[in-house]
Amino acid sequence: MSDIRNDRRIAKTRSALSGAMFRLIGRNDWEEISVSRICEEANVARSTFHLHFASPAELLDDKISKVVAQLSEQSQGPLPVLEWLVDHVTSNRPIFHRTVVNARSSHVLDRFKAGVIKALLCEHEARDVRASPTRVAMLIGAAFEGIQHWAKSWNLSELPQLKEDIRRREAIMLV
């Protein structure tokens, strides 16, 4: 019984830390995010943070790997990774505005891109699509360039066209 309770407490603490970090990313540059600020935002002691993570970067990597794992499990339907990417950007506007438009948060964006590349490679492997990691990285780079351009206006009426452009680019690049 105590194992289940401990697991719930662990999950609750990790979730609080992750949520705090992403709220801070939405308001601050990566360089301004520290263990102390995350703990203050999450209402968690520094010692508790260090029981779970060595650094904010490790917390970020943990969250991205969980998102990628969930995404890889959902790899059904047409282009789920690329569709998810655009939908994820639109539903997390403050974070993506700071990371995609603001070059000082490139650390977060680079880690996120690596996770999306990994998810797309897994999706292609599951579908028996042969795509080199280099081509997938180029596709994700192009997708982020399109998203970055779109994010300047954040015009939702242009979203279907953005998704279509990304789909077409995948068809061309990964043939």
Legacy VTK file of the C-alpha trace (Angstrom):
# vtk DataFile Version 3.0
C-alpha trace
ASCII
DATASET POLYDATA
POINTS 175 float
0.000 0.000 0.000
2.769 2.469 0.852
4.477 1.784 -2.494
1.383 2.973 -4.365
1.126 6.052 -2.143
4.813 6.809 -2.648
4.447 6.404 -6.402
1.560 8.875 -6.377
3.565 11.354 -4.341
6.532 10.964 -6.656
4.339 11.466 -9.709
2.665 14.491 -8.103
6.031 16.068 -7.215
7.494 15.440 -10.663
4.360 16.833 -12.274
4.515 19.948 -10.075
8.169 20.494 -10.994
7.495 19.967 -14.697
4.500 22.297 -14.669
6.483 24.945 -12.825
9.346 24.734 -15.293
7.032 25.124 -18.292
5.220 28.059 -16.719
8.623 29.676 -16.196
9.667 28.917 -19.781
6.527 30.732 -20.919
7.615 33.839 -19.010
11.425 33.739 -18.961
14.482 33.020 -21.048
16.097 29.641 -20.367
19.126 31.284 -18.754
16.842 32.827 -16.116
15.404 29.471 -15.039
17.123 27.971 -12.025
16.435 25.199 -9.547
15.449 27.846 -7.004
12.923 29.477 -9.334
11.428 26.123 -10.316
11.114 25.111 -6.657
9.557 28.424 -5.709
7.039 28.148 -8.572
6.224 24.512 -7.687
6.215 25.129 -3.934
8.754 22.336 -3.496
12.005 22.304 -1.502
15.338 22.345 -3.372
16.309 19.075 -1.688
13.140 17.497 -3.091
14.014 18.761 -6.569
17.458 17.136 -6.294
15.913 13.813 -5.251
14.339 13.715 -8.704
16.611 15.738 -11.016
20.177 17.015 -11.090
19.378 20.192 -13.025
16.667 22.084 -14.911
18.100 20.621 -18.142
17.558 17.088 -16.819
13.968 17.985 -15.881
13.441 19.392 -19.380
14.903 16.267 -21.001
12.702 14.057 -18.812
9.553 15.916 -19.828
10.449 15.936 -23.523
11.255 12.206 -23.463
7.867 11.486 -21.857
6.067 13.575 -24.473
8.006 11.792 -27.239
7.225 8.369 -25.739
3.507 9.199 -25.590
3.642 10.526 -29.112
5.402 7.407 -30.393
2.702 5.244 -28.790
0.010 7.254 -30.606
1.622 6.844 -34.041
-1.585 6.066 -35.870
-3.371 8.039 -38.535
-1.831 10.280 -41.174
1.390 11.985 -40.110
0.622 12.039 -36.385
3.992 13.462 -35.335
3.860 16.413 -37.705
0.150 17.031 -37.045
0.831 16.838 -33.325
3.738 19.255 -33.636
1.616 22.014 -35.156
-1.265 21.368 -32.743
1.130 21.328 -29.790
2.594 24.672 -30.815
-0.826 26.284 -31.086
-2.012 24.931 -27.731
1.166 26.051 -25.944
1.520 29.524 -27.395
3.400 31.275 -24.555
6.079 28.601 -24.406
6.511 28.398 -28.155
6.477 32.130 -28.592
9.437 32.372 -26.222
11.289 29.359 -27.628
10.552 29.597 -31.356
10.577 33.356 -31.780
13.117 34.214 -29.046
16.610 33.042 -29.956
17.793 33.276 -26.322
15.731 30.186 -25.508
17.302 28.089 -28.261
18.447 25.543 -25.653
14.828 24.524 -25.058
14.016 24.531 -28.762
17.063 22.424 -29.663
16.150 19.783 -27.079
12.534 19.788 -28.242
13.548 19.438 -31.906
15.743 16.443 -31.018
12.746 14.824 -29.319
10.479 15.453 -32.316
13.127 14.036 -34.665
13.293 10.907 -32.519
9.491 10.571 -32.556
9.309 10.995 -36.339
12.066 8.402 -36.859
10.103 5.968 -34.658
6.916 6.714 -36.591
8.633 6.073 -39.915
10.195 2.862 -38.617
6.778 1.631 -37.455
5.357 2.385 -40.916
8.297 0.840 -42.764
9.247 4.201 -44.257
12.965 4.415 -44.860
14.188 7.856 -43.994
17.671 8.824 -42.964
18.078 10.728 -39.710
19.594 13.571 -41.742
16.501 13.908 -43.926
14.203 13.722 -40.914
16.268 16.427 -39.184
16.012 18.574 -42.308
12.242 18.052 -42.424
11.836 19.008 -38.777
14.078 22.032 -39.330
11.895 23.094 -42.257
8.735 22.496 -40.208
10.072 24.684 -37.403
11.027 27.392 -39.905
7.437 27.365 -41.177
6.091 27.425 -37.634
8.446 30.263 -36.714
7.262 32.304 -39.693
3.605 31.543 -38.903
4.064 32.345 -35.186
4.884 35.971 -36.025
1.238 36.570 -36.960
-0.372 33.647 -35.112
-3.193 33.762 -37.677
-5.278 30.633 -37.000
-6.909 30.829 -40.422
-3.469 30.052 -41.924
-3.042 26.914 -39.794
-4.570 24.420 -42.276
-2.233 25.715 -44.984
0.764 25.404 -42.650
-0.137 21.772 -41.933
-0.586 21.070 -45.633
2.767 22.670 -46.456
4.492 20.503 -43.853
2.753 17.354 -45.196
3.849 18.185 -48.734
7.394 18.847 -47.623
7.507 15.447 -45.911
6.264 13.736 -49.071
8.961 15.468 -51.125
11.854 15.093 -48.682
11.297 11.524 -47.638
10.694 9.892 -51.004
LINES 1 176
175 0 1 2 3 4 5 6 7 8 9 10 11 12 13 14 15 16 17 18 19 20 21 22 23 24 25 26 27 28 29 30 31 32 33 34 35 36 37 38 39 40 41 42 43 44 45 46 47 48 49 50 51 52 53 54 55 56 57 58 59 60 61 62 63 64 65 66 67 68 69 70 71 72 73 74 75 76 77 78 79 80 81 82 83 84 85 86 87 88 89 90 91 92 93 94 95 96 97 98 99 100 101 102 103 104 105 106 107 108 109 110 111 112 113 114 115 116 117 118 119 120 121 122 123 124 125 126 127 128 129 130 131 132 133 134 135 136 137 138 139 140 141 142 143 144 145 146 147 148 149 150 151 152 153 154 155 156 157 158 159 160 161 162 163 164 165 166 167 168 169 170 171 172 173 174
